[in-house]
Amino acid sequence: MKNFGYSINKDRQIDLDKSDQRIALFVKQHEPSINICISCGTCTATCSAGNYTNLNLRKLILSVKRGDIIETKAEISKCMFCGKCLLACPRGVNTRNVILKINQAIEKFSL
C-alpha cells in the first residue's frame, strides 16, 4: 500500500449510546441541580484550583455528561472544595455537591 503523506483521522463523534452514563445518572439522581447548568464557565473563572492547576469545572461536568470516565477521574482530584464556584454560579448549581457526588460515583462503581 502506498503512503501519500497523509492519514485518515479517527472519527471524533461522541456516541452517547455507547458511553458509560453511570456517573452522570448517579449525579443527576443525587444532585438534580446539574440539569440546569448552562456551561457558562463562571465556575471555572472563579476556581481557586484552576489558578494553580488546569482544573476546568465546566469541562469536568461536560465530560461527566459525555461519559468520559478517564478524563473525569484525572480532573476531579484537583478540586480544593473552596466553594467559590458555588457562590459564583448564576443558575444556582450546587457545584460542590456535584463534585462530591462525582467522587462518590467513581468510588461506588470502582471506576
N, C-alpha and C positions, 0 to 999 in steps of 0.2 A: 504494500500500500504506500502511495506517495505522500510525502509531507509537503504541504503547500504553504507552511509557515503560519498556520492558524489552527485553533482547536475550537470545538463546539463546547460552550459552557453548559454546566448543569442547569436545568430549569429551576428558577428561583421562586416559583409559585408555592404558596402555602396551602396544603390540603388539610383543612380543619377536620375532615372526617377521619384522617389517619393520625392526627396528632393526639397526644396524651392530654386529655382535658381534666384529669383528676384534681390537679391543684386548683384550676380555675373553678371547677364546680364546688370544691370544698370552701374556697374563699367566698364565692357568691352565696353559699348557704349560710356561712357564719358571719359574714360582713357584707350585707346587701348594698351598702353604700358604694361599693366598687362599680356597680352598674351605672351610676350617674357620673362617673369620671369621663371627662371630655378630652383628656390628654392635652391639656393646655400648656403644661410644663411649669406652672407656678411652683409646684412642689420641688421640682428639680432645681429651679433658680434659687430657692431659699435653703437648699440642703447643705448642712454643715459637712457631712461626709463627702458630698460632691465637690467641695472645695479642696479636699485633700486626696480624694481617690477619683476614679472615673464612674462612681455610682450615679445612675440616672434613673430616678424612680419612675418616670414616665415610660422609659424603655423597659423597666422591670415589669410593670403592670401589663404592658403590651406583650412581652414575652410569655407572661402567665396566660393571657388570653389566647395566645397562639399555640400554647402547649409546648414551648421550648424549655424543657426541664434543665438541660445542661447550662444554658445561659442564666436561667433563674437561680440555680444553685451557686453559680460563680458570683453573682451580683449581690445576693441577699445578705451575705455575711458582712458586707461593708457598711451596713446601716448602723448608726450610733443611737437610734431611738431618741433623738433630741426633741422631736415633736414640732419643729419649725414648719415642716411640710403640712402638718395637720392644721396649724394656725393660719397658714397662707392659702389653703385650698379654697377657691371661690365657690365650689359646689358643696363643700362640707363633707368631703370623703374622709372617713376616718383612716387616714393613711398609716398611722402607727399600728392600728389593729389589722389592717390589710397585710402589712409586713409580718406581724406576729402570726397571722393565720397562714401565710405562705410558709413560714418556718415550720409551723405545726404540721402542715400538709406534707412537706418534704420528709419530716421525721415519721409521720404516720404511714406514709406509703413507701418508706425506705428507699427513696429515690437517690 
